[in-house]
Amino acid sequence: MKKVTKGILIILYTLSVVLMATMLISVSLQVISRYIFGNPFTWTEELARYSFVWVTFIGMTIGVKKGSHIALDVLQRVLKGRSKFILQLINYGLLILFSIALMISGWHLYELGLRQTSPSLTLPMNLVYSIIPLSGLLMIYFVITELFSKKEQKG
Amino acid sequence: MGYILIGTFVILLVLGVPIAFVLAISGFAAILYEGYPLVVMSQRFFTGLDSFPFMAIPLFMLAGSIMAKGGVTQRIIDFALSIFGSIRGALSHVVASSGILMGGISGSGVADTAALGSILIPEMKRRNYDPGFSAALVAASGSIGLILPPSIALIIYGVSTQTSIGDLFLAGLIPGIVIGIGFIIYSYFVARKYQYPKEDSFSWKKVWVSLRKTILALLMPVIIIVGIRGGIFTATEGGAIVALYSLFLGVFIYREIKIKDLPKIFYDAAISTAMISTIIGATTLFSWLLSSEQIPQKLTQSLLGVTDNPVLLLLIINVILLLSGLFLDSGPAILLLSPILAPVAASIGVDMVQFGLIMVINLTIGLLTPPVGTAMFVASNISGVPVLKLAKNLLPFWLIMIFVLLIITFVPSVTTFVVK
């Protein structure tokens, strides 16, 4: 289990680095192409936008694993012992609920994307959308492994 | 449906669910209740993010992340020390003035607080400054980054109200600097009262030497504003240019970044971006549902029904923003509230650039207030000063910011001069 988690995190790490670099390079190329070649590339903007969407979903998933999302955690800090534990369980449950909803909803979008291609790169849109159900799935995995490791610590 | 949406929102927020998921789950509940197709959820999420103007956020984040690793923070601090070293309470003035300079380079007030705090809080402790005062000063000075260009909050506001980001950036310059100067003046009185130390004698030579080391970094805000306002590039393209420029500085001029450090820097920027953009996606879903029920319009109408006195309305708007800032981070607050409040402001003749600054200054104060003041928590973590004690020490800083806020609110020309 630990190995799988580590493997997933390495893939996500690499992807987010590559996507950030893609954004930087393609937006820079857009400026350069406009001023140096006179006519701007048309594909740069689209590539950058889709990279941004992917970075968001990947980062959201990593954020769930690392607990780095911003929350109003007053209640978490006030409660102690058993009630705090129950609150955490509720929060994990809600996260799983969200991830399942995202996964199913993203799958429907993926299916819609089967019939579309992007305007300028002519990418199949289902490829672009695929990160949405995938991040839903990964978040479910991360929350569940987190729960198990909590249980192990307790037991 | 409105009740489901807002009810779920409040309950989940209190439970401590991350704000992005609070918005998304409330949206999900409303979709189920209305029987909308579930695909709407990821569709709205996607549409919200599929925006070229919003991409200014990751690129400025990247520039900030590169700067932080590239030794710029230390150079700015050295430069500030060369100027303020001979004045009583030198370190405190270094904090406030570095806050202004860093704010002109990075887009996030919280990141600035962390960068300044990790270097200067230990230093101030060593020189026997009151820990509460030091932490409060660092939090407040770092937060100015949210007002000064390139500000993530101003970008979000600009995109969501279709106001020129170039105008907003330029308009943010004066209030940001004035607030910083306010902090310096206040620190001077504190320093005299407690006899805080001077650091170093003043010499033009030292100023010149440290300025030469910093000047290329300090050019950054100039490049941003001139480039965007001059129509040379868009805000997003400006973000890419500044990121490239800071990469060049960090790798070739300052030589503090090695090629093997780059993946980690890009990764950090990706994660901090996602923490904001996830909220943007979720808020897009949430506000789409709100407006399908005409809720923002109704709220606007009822606000306008309270009074037609513009002064009173402006005060009410400020109070609403200040209270929302207590519980919401700047991103979601701007996205959720500008559709409601901007029409009210427009109806009494407030310019959208001016209103943007009103909004952002209010929410900057929100970075420094319990229960969710992010900058306050960062400073509390670094310094070990408990949040409540820190909040007490922040009171004078709130007052300074509120004072500037009132000027911005009631003297339009301070901000509207930028509008062509």
Interface residues (C-beta under 8 A of the other chain):
Chain A: Y13 S16 V17 L19 M20 A21 M23 L24 V27 S28 Q30 V31 E45 A48 R49 Y50 F52 V53 V55 T56 F57 I58 G59 M60 I62 G63 K66 S68 H69 I70 A71 L72 D73 V74 L75 Q76 L87 I90 N91 L94 L95 L97 F98 A101 L102 I104 S105 G106 H108 L109 L112 Y129 I132
Chain B: L12 L13 V14 L15 G16 V17 P18 I19 A20 F21 A24 I25 F28 P37 L38 V39 V40 M41 S42 Q43 F45 F46 L49 D50 S51 F52 F54 M55 P58 L59 L62 F233 T236 E237 G239 A240 I241 A243 L244 L262 P263 F266 Y267 A269 A270 I271 T273 A274 M275 S277 T278 I279 G281 F327 D329 P371 V372 T374
